[in-house]
Amino acid sequence: MNIFITRKCPICDDDKSRESIKPDLHPKDNLEKAGDYWRGFYKKKFFFPYSRCECGFLYCKEYFSPNYLNKLYSSMGDNIYSGDSETDHMTKDMYIEKIGEILAGKDNVSILEIGADNGTLIKKLKRLTNISHFTAIEPNKDMHKKLSEVSNKVYSDLSELPEGEVFDLVISIHVLDHIPQISEYIEQLGKRIKKDGLIFGVVHDESSILARLLSKRWPAYCLQHPHLFNPGTIEKILNKKDLTQIEIYKTVNSFKLGYLLSQLLLAVFNIKIRFPDLFNINLKLGNIGFIFKR
């Protein structure tokens, strides 16, 4: 099995870049630890170095091969960032509010969610009475039983969709950060959007104040992200695929204060302490939402 691949810039297909963010541990020198570092946050930062292309895109020139990625992704639990279901629900409620706004006035809406995880977002979308059809794509087959209870159809990969099937809205929340062949993937996504249809998504913002302050300690610098976006680069790559910007905005995330304090100590001082949950707090903390039209 080939374990590593070398990549050019996914936006401009060039290899003129400079190394920008370096890890504490390089995966090529510590492959036996890759499985342990695949989920969660640790004192030592373990990821592929990120390079900045002349076009502005931040990406890993070296990354895992597709076969090795399948091995790492093969079986995972629910993808809740903070490990707390209450705050995960609160964050998703804010996504639902935004989706409700962009679908206002539309009827019989068909939705495709990429990376549907455990189906929580689809359950919440059922509040919107103008949606008639849900299709879910989730590579983690451990989640398919839950998804089949809330979706009309469930697939493991975009390529499994019937030829020619298109949707009024494609949802992609914290998915595009994870796709190594991102240019080709967005091109395929675009083909699944109806004329005048929309794509709504969320990605990490590597230009955020938090990312600049924490540098390599920023949690989004990790093995699961072969590249990271900012408002300019998400616009470039979607425009390149004939998708027109409607809105790019800073999203709000809900966290337990204790969780934030624990992560701050780990990121800044390399100290791992578990605080009590305390209360919920909503912050614009390093993520951007985007809405584009075909």
N, C-alpha and C positions, 0 to 999 in steps of 0.2 A: 504493500500500500504506500503510495506517495503521500507524505505527511505535509509538506510545505509547497506553496506556490509563490511565484514572484509576480507582482502586479504593476501595471502602469496606472496613471491617474484615470479613474473611472469617468471623469467629466471630459477631459481634453485628450485622453489617450496619449499623454506624453510621459516621459520619465525624468523630466527636469524638476527635481524637488530637493529640499534639504531636510535633514532630520530635525525634528522640532521638539518632540516629547520622548524622553528615554525612561524605561522602566528600571526598577531595582533588579528584577530577574527577567532574563530573556527566555522565551519558550524554547528556542532552538537549543539552548544550553541546559534546559531543565524540563525536558519533555515529560518525564515521569511524574511531574507535579501538575500537569495541565488539568487532569480530571479534578484534583483537589481545589484548584483555583477557578474552576469554571463558574461556580456560583458563589455569591457572598463577597464580603470585603475583608481584607487582611492587612496586617502591618506592612508587609512587603508588597510593592506593586509589581504585578506579574502580567505583562502584556507585550505585544509586538510594538517596536518603536513606531511613532507616528511621524510622517513626513509631510511638509507643506509644499504643495505644487505651486508653480508660478501662477496658475489660474486661481489660487486661493484655497483649493480643497485640501482638507487634512485627511490623510489615509495611511494605512500600513502597506509599505511596499512588499513586505513578506507577510504571508498569512497561511492558515491551515488549508489543506486541500479539501474539496467537497466531501470526499469519502471520510476523511478524519473528522470533519465537522459533523457529519451524520452520526458518527460514533458518540461524539460529545453531547449532541442534542437528543439522542435516541430516547432517553427517559428522564423527564423532569417533572417536578411538582408544579403547582399553580404559580404563575409568573407574577407574584405580588412583590413590588419593588421594596417596600418597607417591611414586609412580613406581617403587616397588620391589615386585616380585611376591612375594618371600619373606615380607615383613612383611604384605602383603595376604592371603596364604594363612593366616598365623598368626592374624590378626584374624578371618577368616572361620571358622577352626576353632573359635574361641570362640563364634561365632554358632551353629554346628552343635551344639555342646554344649548350649546353651540350648534350641534347637529340639528336640533329642533328649529333653530333660527334659519339655517340655510335650506331646510326642506319646507319651510312655511309656504303654503299655497300649492304644494305639489300633492298629487294623489297617486295611489297604487305604486308606491316607491319600492323598487327592488334594491337590496343592499348586499354587498359582498364585504365581509370583514376578513382581512388578512391577519393572521396571528390572533385568532379568536380566543385562545387560551381556554379558560373554563366556562365561557359563555356568559359571564357576568354582564358585559356590555350589551350583548344581544337581548338578554332578559330586560335590561333597562330600556332598550330601544322599543320594546313592545308597548311602552307607555304612549308612544307616538302613533296615533291611530291611522296615519296616512301611509304606513309601511305595510306592504302586502306580502313580501317575500324576503327571507333571510338565507344567505348561503355563507358558510363558514369554511375557512381554510386554516388548518392548524397542523404543523408537522409532528407535534407531540401526540402520538396515537393514544396515550393514556388519557387524554382529554376528550376523545371522540364520543364516548358514551354520554358524557354530560352535554356535549354540543348537540348531539342528535335529539336531545329532549327539547331544545329551544330553536333549532334551525330546520329549514326545509331540506337542506343538503349539507353534507360535511365532506371535505376533501383534505388530503394531506399536503397537496402542492398545487400551485397555480396551473401547472401543466395538465392536471387531471380534469379541469373544467371542460364541459362539452364545447366543441368548436363553434365559434360564433356567438356564444352566450355573453350578453353585455348587461350592465347594471346602471341604475340611476346614480348610485353613490357607492364608491369604494372607500372603506375605512382601513387605515394603516397606522395603528398607534404603537410606537416604539418597535417598528419592524424594519424600516429602511436602514437604520443604523447597523443591522445585523447581516445584511445581504452582500456577500463579497462581489458577485457579478451584478452590481447595482444598476448600471446603465441599461443592460439588457433586461433586467427585471422590471424597471420602470417603463420601458418600451412595451413589455408584455402587459403590464397593468393598464397602460393607456388604451390598449386594444380592447380591454374589458369594460371601458366606460362608454356609455351611450353618447351620442352627439348632444352637446350641452349638458352632459352629466358632470358629476363632481368627484373629486378625491379629497378626503379629509384625513389628515394625519398629524402625528406628533413625533418629534425627534429631539435628541439632546442638542443643546446649543453650545458649541465649543468656544464661541466668542463671548459667552456670558461673563458677568463679573465674577461669579463663583468659580468658573473654570480658570479664569486668569489668576484669582487669588490663591487657589489650591494647587495650581500647576499639575504636576503628575499625580498628586494626591486626589485629584477630582475623581469621584467614583465612576464616571462614564468612561474613563481610560481603563479599559479592561479587555480580557480575551474575547468577549462576545462581540466587540465592535471593531470591524475591519476598517472603519472610517467614521468620521463624525462631521455633522453639518453645522453651518451657521446660516442666518437669513439669506445672505448672498449666494451661498453655494446650493442651498435647496432650491432657490429660484432658478439658478443656472441649469441644474440638471433636469428640472421639470419643464422649463421652457424649451430645452433642447429636444424634448419628446413631445412638443406641440401641445403642452398644457399651459394655460394662461392663469396668472396669479389673480385670485380674488382677495385673499388676505393672508398675511403672515403675522403672527402675534405671540406674545409671551403667555404661556399657559400657567395656570395656578394649580399647585399640587398641595394636597392635604397630608400632614405628617403628625405623628405624636412628638411632642417636644422632647421627651426623653430619647427617642430614636435619633432626632437631629443632633442632640448634644453628644450622644455616643459616636455618631459618624464624624462630627466636627473634631472631637478629640483624636479619633483615629487618623483622620486626614491631616490635621495640622501638627499634632504632637506625637503621632505614632503610638498612642496609648489606647488600649482597648478596655473600656469600662462600660458595663450595662447599667443604664439609668432606669428608674421607674418610668412608665409611659407618660405620666402626667396628663396634659390636656392636648387637644388638637390645635394645630396652627396651619393657616393657609399662606403659602408663599409662592411668588414667581421665582422659581429656583432652578434656573438652568435649562429649561425646556422651551421649545417653540412649537406652536401649532401652525398648520398651513392648510389653506383651502384653494384648490386650483380647479379650473374648468376646462373641459375638452371642447 
